[in-house]
Amino acid sequence: MPGHAASLGAALDHPQAGLREAALRELRQGSAGAKAMAGAGAGGKGSRKGAIPGVLAGALLRRVSDDVPRVAAAAAGLPGLRVAIGDDIELFAAAAARLSVAASLSAGKTPDAEAERAVAKRCVKLACGVLSTPFPTRKSKKSSKGDSDDDDDEEEEEEEGSE
């Protein structure tokens, strides 16, 4: 598996946009790509299972802010991207930077402008997702505390209603 993650990481940083886009397709469609992305998230913060997942996370961040609209849109639309990168602050910064570029290039009715609008839509969705929901690994810790508080509130409401 580490060899596959390394080759995906190399393809994500390849100078040819077609290869970068193919690597993103592999991550989206392939089960091995999903495992590599899960490994990237596991090694992103705190745990050190190896340098390969960190390389993959860094390459994914760079693809979110890629100069080629098709590549940036594909990266921003990857399922599991937040978990793979493991750093919401960096992901938000990359999405915001690419959104800024897309906004300035999306004026008009040219094919490039249409592609930039597609990037802008995905970056807005990504940025809103990062801002509106807690990071998936932290959610389990917060939900265990939050669930007990919600249960207490529901019990209090039931007691008040029965009186």
C-alpha positions in Angstrom: 0.0 0.0 0.0 2.8 2.5 0.8 4.1 2.1 -2.8 0.6 2.9 -4.2 0.3 6.0 -2.1 3.7 7.1 -3.2 2.9 6.7 -6.9 -0.4 8.5 -6.4 1.5 11.3 -4.6 3.9 11.5 -7.5 1.1 11.6 -10.0 -0.7 14.3 -8.1 2.4 16.5 -8.4 3.2 15.6 -12.0 3.7 18.6 -14.3 1.1 17.3 -16.8 -2.4 18.2 -15.8 -3.8 15.0 -17.4 -1.8 12.8 -15.0 -2.9 14.9 -12.0 -6.5 14.5 -13.1 -6.1 10.8 -13.6 -4.6 10.4 -10.1 -7.6 12.2 -8.7 -10.0 10.0 -10.6 -8.1 7.0 -9.2 -8.6 8.3 -5.7 -12.3 8.9 -6.3 -13.0 5.6 -8.0 -10.5 3.0 -6.7 -10.7 1.2 -3.5 -6.9 1.3 -3.2 -7.2 5.1 -3.6 -9.7 5.3 -0.8 -7.4 3.3 1.4 -4.5 5.7 0.5 -6.7 8.7 1.4 -7.7 7.1 4.7 -4.0 6.5 5.4 -3.2 10.1 4.6 -5.7 11.3 7.2 -4.3 8.9 9.8 -0.8 10.3 9.3 -1.8 13.9 8.9 -1.8 15.0 12.6 -0.3 13.5 15.6 0.2 9.9 14.6 3.2 9.0 12.4 2.6 5.9 10.4 5.1 7.0 7.8 6.0 9.9 5.6 3.9 8.7 2.6 0.5 9.7 3.9 1.8 13.2 4.7 3.1 13.5 1.2 -0.3 12.5 -0.2 -2.1 15.0 2.1 0.2 17.8 0.9 -0.3 16.8 -2.7 -4.1 16.9 -2.3 -3.8 20.4 -0.7 -1.8 21.6 -3.7 -4.4 20.2 -6.1 -7.2 22.1 -4.5 -5.4 25.2 -5.4 -4.2 23.9 -8.8 -3.9 26.4 -11.8 -5.8 24.0 -14.1 -9.6 24.4 -13.4 -10.5 20.7 -14.1 -7.8 19.5 -11.7 -8.8 22.0 -9.0 -12.5 21.1 -9.4 -11.8 17.4 -9.2 -9.7 17.8 -6.1 -12.2 20.0 -4.3 -15.0 17.6 -5.1 -13.2 14.5 -3.7 -15.2 12.6 -1.1 -13.2 12.2 2.1 -10.9 15.1 1.3 -11.1 16.6 4.8 -10.2 13.4 6.5 -7.4 12.7 4.1 -5.8 16.1 4.6 -6.5 16.2 8.3 -6.1 20.0 8.7 -9.2 22.1 8.3 -7.2 25.4 8.6 -4.9 24.5 5.7 -7.8 23.1 3.6 -9.9 26.2 4.1 -6.9 28.4 3.2 -6.3 26.4 0.0 -10.0 26.5 -1.0 -10.2 30.3 -0.2 -7.1 31.0 -2.3 -8.4 29.0 -5.3 -11.9 30.6 -4.9 -10.2 34.0 -5.1 -8.5 33.1 -8.4 -11.7 31.5 -9.8 -13.7 34.5 -8.9 -11.4 36.8 -10.8 -11.2 34.5 -13.9 -14.9 33.6 -14.1 -16.2 36.7 -15.8 -17.6 36.4 -19.2 -19.0 33.6 -21.4 -15.8 31.8 -22.3 -15.0 28.1 -21.8 -12.3 29.0 -19.3 -14.8 31.2 -17.4 -17.3 28.3 -17.2 -14.5 26.0 -15.9 -13.6 28.6 -13.3 -17.2 28.9 -12.2 -17.3 25.1 -11.6 -14.1 25.4 -9.5 -15.7 28.3 -7.6 -18.8 26.3 -6.8 -16.8 23.4 -5.5 -14.5 25.6 -3.4 -17.5 27.4 -1.9 -19.0 24.1 -1.0 -15.8 22.9 0.5 -15.1 26.0 2.5 -18.7 26.0 3.8 -18.4 22.4 4.8 -15.2 23.1 6.7 -16.7 26.1 8.5 -20.1 24.5 9.3 -19.2 21.1 10.5 -16.7 19.9 13.1 -13.8 17.8 11.9 -14.9 14.2 11.6 -12.4 12.7 14.1 -13.3 15.2 16.7 -17.0 14.8 16.2 -17.1 11.5 18.1 -15.6 13.1 21.2 -18.0 16.1 21.0 -21.0 14.0 20.2 -20.5 11.8 23.3 -20.6 15.0 25.5 -23.3 16.6 23.4 -25.6 13.5 23.4 -25.6 13.3 27.2 -26.5 17.0 27.4 -29.3 16.6 24.9 -30.7 13.6 26.7 -30.9 15.6 29.9 -32.8 18.4 28.2 -35.3 16.0 26.7 -35.8 14.3 30.1 -36.4 17.8 31.7 -39.0 18.6 28.9 -40.8 15.3 29.5 -41.0 15.9 33.2 -42.3 19.4 32.8 -44.9 18.2 30.3 -46.2 15.4 32.6 -46.8 17.8 35.5 
